[in-house]
Amino acid sequence: MKEIQKIYKPSRWLMSLNRGDVAVGELLTSYADQSFSVMLSRFNARYGQERNIFVHYHFKRATKIMVLVCVSWEEHLQEFKMKRYEEEWRKRIPIEHR
């Protein structure tokens, strides 16, 4: 079972990710799923291309548990262009958090 981090500052959590990481965290702030979604979209557009990473996320509202899956920018483009790879990143989500 992957350790669940307590997330106080979501932007700092995003900046700590590297390609290949799978991070599991519990949002402890007033950030809603939608607010984080906007922050992540900006992160991917701005820093993702610079750092050659793209971050996917999966959120369980009932538990406030969020799973981030970080792939390379090339993997993301492949997922986007070829539909058969579209759900590959989801296979990296730990079973207990799907």
C-alpha positions in Angstrom: 0.0 0.0 0.0 1.4 3.4 -1.1 1.8 5.9 1.8 -0.7 8.7 1.8 0.9 12.1 2.2 -0.9 15.0 4.0 -1.1 17.8 1.5 -1.2 21.3 2.9 0.3 23.1 -0.1 -0.8 21.5 -3.4 1.4 23.6 -5.6 4.5 22.5 -3.6 3.4 18.9 -4.0 3.1 19.3 -7.8 6.6 20.9 -8.0 8.2 18.0 -6.2 7.1 15.4 -8.8 9.4 13.8 -11.3 8.8 11.6 -14.4 7.6 8.1 -13.4 6.3 9.2 -9.9 3.0 8.0 -8.5 2.0 10.1 -5.5 -0.9 9.6 -3.2 -2.1 12.4 -1.0 -5.0 13.6 1.2 -6.0 17.2 0.6 -6.2 18.9 4.0 -6.9 22.4 2.8 -10.1 23.9 1.4 -9.0 23.1 -2.1 -11.8 21.5 -4.0 -11.3 19.0 -6.8 -12.1 21.7 -9.3 -9.6 24.2 -7.9 -6.9 21.6 -8.0 -7.9 20.7 -11.5 -7.3 24.3 -12.7 -4.0 24.5 -10.8 -2.9 21.2 -12.4 -3.9 22.3 -15.9 -1.8 25.5 -15.5 1.1 23.5 -14.1 1.0 21.1 -17.1 0.9 23.9 -19.6 3.6 26.0 -18.0 6.0 23.8 -16.1 5.2 20.5 -17.6 6.6 21.2 -21.0 9.7 22.9 -19.5 10.4 19.9 -17.3 9.3 17.3 -19.9 6.5 15.9 -17.6 2.7 15.7 -17.6 0.7 15.0 -14.5 -2.6 13.0 -14.6 -4.8 12.9 -11.5 -7.5 10.7 -10.0 -9.6 12.0 -7.1 -11.9 10.2 -4.7 -14.3 12.8 -3.3 -15.5 10.6 -0.4 -12.0 10.3 1.1 -10.4 13.4 -0.4 -7.6 11.1 -1.6 -5.8 12.2 -4.8 -3.4 10.1 -6.9 -1.0 11.9 -9.2 0.7 9.9 -12.0 3.6 11.7 -13.7 4.6 10.7 -17.2 6.9 12.1 -19.8 5.6 14.7 -22.2 6.2 12.3 -25.0 4.1 9.6 -23.3 1.3 12.1 -22.9 1.5 13.1 -26.6 1.3 9.4 -27.5 -1.7 8.9 -25.2 -3.4 11.9 -26.9 -2.7 10.8 -30.4 -3.3 7.1 -30.1 -6.5 6.2 -28.3 -5.2 2.7 -27.4 -2.8 4.3 -25.0 -5.3 6.7 -23.6 -5.9 4.8 -20.3 -2.3 3.5 -19.8 -1.6 5.9 -17.0 -4.6 4.6 -15.0 -2.9 1.2 -14.7 -0.3 2.9 -12.4 -2.9 3.9 -9.8 -2.6 1.7 -6.8 -5.5 -0.7 -6.7 -6.7 0.5 -3.2 -7.2 4.0 -4.6 -9.0 3.3 -7.9 
